[in-house]
Amino acid sequence: MNLEKVAELKTRKDALILAHNYQRAEVKALADFIGDSLELSKLAAESRKKLIVFCGVRFMAETAKILNPGAKVVIPRIDAGCPLAEMADLDKIRDLKKQYPDAAVCAYVNTYAEVKAVADVCCTSSNAKTIVEKLPNDKVIMLPDANLGGWVAGNTKKMIITYPGSCYVHCRFTREEAMESKLLHPKALFLAHPECGADVLSVADLVASTSGMMRIAAQTDRTELILATEIGVIEHLAELYPGKNIYSAGSAKTCYNMKKTLPSDVIRSLELELTEISLPPEIMESAGKALKLMLELSR
């Protein structure tokens, strides 16, 4: 891996490389910053670089472009999509809005730009409860992840209307796996991502987003942790804290779209400025309002 070439290209192109926690280790090694959706959204919004290379899936690169329209945003693999984001159907969302006209629409950041454009506000797994609590509405339509919406519903007095979407990665964790992991590692702290099913969340010690898991792993005195989340987070934490044992809650679960990006794709994207994210101005404006409100409310 030619790190010197990447460094030279970044300087010449005035570029910033962002990588999601789920990316391959060799891709994260090229990044200036690694984080979850909220962290990377903030970095994209604050960047003054001319070029942002976003190593993630397409909705993340779209978010970066919306928050920083003056920058050129490229994604190394345009075919890196998100099955969860694809579940959000505009017609179904409009029907929900008609059914609950007094409800706010909160779109998970794991949605495409045209969905964010019809929402009042966006959220991530790390700030979903905070966002919902700060909205003036007593009813909130949360989409598209039903498990995240269900978890928020159990932690607020507001009425949460969920949408029938799910993350295939986190839904693959089962209660049986979780219980077996706890029996195998009785001293471990068990953390579960809110995209997991309610049966898994119910046996977790803590429910936490990716950034929450990273923070807890850094701060806890526990030397053993069980994580119900994508394998990239587990591998990254194992590298950061070699003195701790980090286990998956059952078999390793992989987001295959996140793993599509290779170092060669990043270098090619940086060198040729491919593939650029371009969105209609009206979508940029509407989606930008929802994203900016999220950033304001999550302070």
N, C-alpha and C positions, 0 to 999 in steps of 0.2 A: 504494500500500500504506500503510495507516494505522498507522504504528508507534506513534504516540501513543495510539491506541485500544487497541492490544495491551498497551502498558505500563500503561495505566489498568486494563484488565481483569485483568492479572496481579496487580497490587497489590490490587485489590478482592477478587479470588477467592483470593488467597494461592496462586498457581499457579506451576508450573514447566513450561517447554516444553522437551522433549527431541526431538532430530531425528537420525536416522541419517544417516551419510555419503552414502547413496544418494539421499536426498531431493532434490527440486528446489532450486535455489539460492535462489529466492525464499521457500521454506519455511524453509530453514536460516537465512535472514536474520532470521526471527522467533524463533528458538530461543535459549534461555539457554545450552544446551550442545549440541555436535555431537560424535558419536563412533561407535564400532563397538559391537557387542553387549555386550562385556565392560565397556567404559567406561560405557555407559548403564545397564547393570545395577547397577553400583556406585553411580552417581549416584542411581538410583531408590531403592536400598536405604538410602542415607544421607539422603535428602531428608526435611525436616520440613514441607514444604508440604502443605496440605490437598488440593490438586488437582494431578495430573500429567497433562499433555497430551502423549501420545506420538505423534510423527510418524514412523511406520514401518509395519511390517506387524503383523498381529494377535498373532503369538507373542511379539513384543517387548513389547507392551502387557500381555500376560498375565504375562510375566516380571516387569515392574515391579510389577504388582498382587501377585504372590506374594511378592516381596521386601519390599514395603511395604504390608501388608494394611490398615493404618490410613488410608492415603490413598485418595482417590477417583481412579481412573485412567480416563482417557478416550482414545479413539482417533478422530481426525477422520474416518477412512474405515474403517468396519468391514468393508468389502468388500476391503480390502487384505490379501490372503492370501499364502501362500507355497507354491508347488508342491512344493518340497523337503520342507517340513514335512508336507504332505499325503500324501507317499509313505510315511511311517512308520505301518505298520498294526499295531495292538495284537495281533492274533492271531498275526501273523508274528513279532513280538517275543517273545511268550510261548513260541512254538515254539523260538526260538533259546535262550531261557533254559532250557528243558527239555533241549535238545540239549547245552548247555554249562553245567551247573549250578554249576560252580566258577568261572565267569567273572563279572566285574563288568560291569554295563551302564552305559555312558557315553553319554548322550544329548546330541547337539549342541544348543546353545541354540536352533537353528533347528528346533524341534519345538513342538507344542502341549502344553498343560499336562497332558493325560491321558497323554501319552507320558513326559514328565518324571516323572510320578508313579510309573511302574514302573521308573525308572532308579535306580541307586545314586548317580550323580553326573552333573553336566552339564559341558559344556566349550564353548569357543568356538574359532574358528580360531587365535586368538592364544595360547591356553593349552592346547590339546589334548595336545601332547606332555608338557608339565609335569604335567598331571592324570594321564595314563596312567602316567607314571613313578612318581608318588607313591602310586598305588593298591597295596595289598598283594597283589592278585591277579596271577598270571602270565598269565592270559587275560583279555582285555577285549573285550566286544561293543561296537563303535562304530556308532552309527546317527544319522541315516539317510544321511549322505553317504559314498559308497564311496571317492571320491577323497581326501577328508580322511583317512579311515581308512587308505587305502593309503599315503598320505604318512607318517602316524604309524608304520605298520608298518615302513616303510623306515628309520625313525630310532629304533627301540627294539628291545630283545631280546625283548620280550613278544609273545605270540601275539595278534594282532588279528583278530577276526572281524568282517568288514564286512557292511553291509546294502546291498542294491541300490538306493540312492537317489542323486540327483544334482541339482545346481543348473543349471537350463537356461541361465542367463546365462554362468557360467564354463565350462560344457561346450561352448559355441559357439566358444571359442578353439581354433584348430587349430595343429598343429606347423608346417604350411606357412606360416600367417600369422606365427607367432613367428619362424621363420627368415628370412622376408622382411623383417620389422621389424628384425631384427638386421643384415641386409645394408644396409638403408637408413640405419640409424643405428649404425654400428660402434662409436662411442665411448660409446653409451648403456649405462646399468646396467639390466638386464632383471629386473623383479620380477614374480613370478607368485603369485596367490592359490592356497592349497592345495585349493580346490574345483575347480581346473582339472584336466584330464586328465593322466595320468602322462607322456604324450608331450610336453606343453607344459612341465610341471615339470622334465623332464629337460634342457631347454635354457635354463632360467632361471639367472641368476647367483645369485639368492636367492629363496626361497619365503617369503612373508610375508603375514600377515593385513592387513586394512585399516589397523588402527592401526600395524602394523609398517611398512607402506608410508609412512604419514604421517611416522613417526619417521625412517625412512631418508632420505626426501626432504628433511627438515629438516636432517639431520646430514651428508649426503654432500657431498663437494666436486664431484661430477659435475654437470655442467650439463645433461645429457640423461638422461632416464629413459624406459624402456618399461614399461608396466604392463599386465598381463593381469588386468583386473578391471573392475568396473562403471564406466560412464562418469562417474557422479557423483563418484567419487574423483578421477579424472583432471582433471575440470573444477575441482574444489575446490583441488587442488594447484597447478594452473596459475594460479589467482587468488592463492593464498598466496605463490607464488614466481615472479613474473613474469620473473625473470632466468634461469629454467630452462625448458627445453623438455621437456614431458611428453607422451609419445605413447601411444596405445592400441596394443596388440599386434595390429594388424589393424583391421578395422572396429569401430566403437564398439558395445559390448554394453550393453543397457539392461534394467534390472529394471522391468518395466511396472507391477507392483504397487506398488513404491516411488514411482513417479511419479504415482500416482493422487491423492495428497494435494495440494491447492491452498491458497494462502494463505487464500482465502475459507472453506475447510473448517476450517482451524486457528482462525480468528476465530470461526466459528459454534460449533465445539466448545468453545472457551474461554468463550464467552458463555452458551451453553445447557447446558454440561457434558455434551456428547454425543460419542460413544456410550460409555457406561460399561462397563467390563470387570467381569463378575461370574462367579465360579467356585465350584463346590461346596467346602465346607470340607475334606472329606477329600482332594480333589485338591490344594487349596492346601497342606495340611499335608505330604503326601507329596512333591509337587514342590518345596516349599520346602526340604526336607531335602537334595535333590539339588543345588539351586542354591546353598544356603548352604555345602555341602561344597566345591563348585567355588570359591567365593570364598575359603574358608579355604585350600585347597590351592594357589591361584594367588598367594598372598601371597609 
